[in-house]
Amino acid sequence: PTPEDSATNINETNDIDFAEQFQFLPLIMDILHAIEEEKSDINVARLVKKLQNQFDFCNKLLDNLPADDMGKEELMALYAQKEQELRQKRDLLLKYQELSLSSSVTDRSTDLEINT
């Protein structure tokens, strides 16, 4: 989603690439090049308006981030909870990988026994 996508629901921040949305330098460089090359004022104004729209869009993104109304203690508790969930998921992933490895080793040894 971009600032030009007026139909985009700003509350659905899961699908938004924040790093991409907060990259203002390329647009600023375009404005500076347009001024340097003495392009029409209309082109420069269009680029400045595009930058302003990008700022407005990013402000809306920041305003709609979850947990922006939480205090420090609540945020720390939420962080601890998410950290625990991450550890559990990593542990499950490791167990799954170990199962995959052990089953493939077992399958190979069974294949060897059958072939001999």
N, C-alpha and C positions, 0 to 999 in steps of 0.2 A: 504494500500500500504506500502511496505517496500522497503528499499534500493535495495533489490535483485530483485524487480519488475522493470526491466529496461524498460518495455513497459508502465509503469505508466506515464501519462502525469503530470508532476510536476506543470503545470500551473493550474490544477484543484484541488485546495486546500480545496474545500468544504467537500470532503469525507475523509479527512485525520484527524486522531486523533492525534493532536499535542502533547498532554501530553504523549501519548504512544511512539511517535517517539523520544521524547527528554529524554527518560529514559536510561541513559548510565550506571548507576551503576550496574545493573545486568550483563551486558557484561564485565565491568571492574572486577567485582567479579569473573566471570568465568575465566578471564585471570589470575588473582592472584591465584586462586585455581589450575589452570593448571601449573603455575610456582612452586607453593608450592609442588604439588604432583610429580614434576619432570617428567611431561608427555613429550612427544616428542616435539622437537622444531617446528616441522611441525604443530602440534596442536596449540601451542601458536601463531605461525605466522598466522595461519588461523583465530584465534580469534582476533588478533590484526588487521588483514585485515578487518574483519567484523566490528570492531569498527570504523576503518577509513572510511569504506563505509557508516556507520551510520552518522558519522560527516559530510561527503560530502553531503549526502542526506539532512540532516537538514540545512546545509548551503544553499542548493538550495531552500529548502522550505522558508527559511527566505528571500532570494533574490527575491522570487516570490510573497511575500505577497502583497496584494493590499495596496495602499496608502503609499508605502515605499518611493515614490518620492515626497511626499507632505510636505509642510512646516508646522510649528506649527499652524499657523492661519487656514490653510486649514483643518488640522486634527481636530482642535477644532470645526470648523463649521460642519464638517462631524459627529463628535461625538454628537453635539447638535441636528443635524438632526436625527440621529439614536435613540437618547434618546427620542425625540419627537415621533418618529414612535413607539417606545416601549410603551410609555405612552398611545398612541392611541389604540394600540392592547390590552393592559391591560384593558383599559376602555371598549372596545368592548367585551372582554371576560367577564367582570363583568356584563355588560348589558345582555349578552347571558345567563349567569348563573341566573340572576334575572328573566329573561323571563322563563327559564326552571322551576325555583322554583314556580313562580306565576302560570304558566300553570298547573303544577302538583297539586297545591293547589286547583285551580279552578276545575280541573278534579275530584279531590276527593270530593269536596263539591257538584258537580253535581251528582256524583255517590251516595252520601249520600241522596240527595233529591229524586233520582229515587228509591232508595231502601226503603224509608220510605213511 
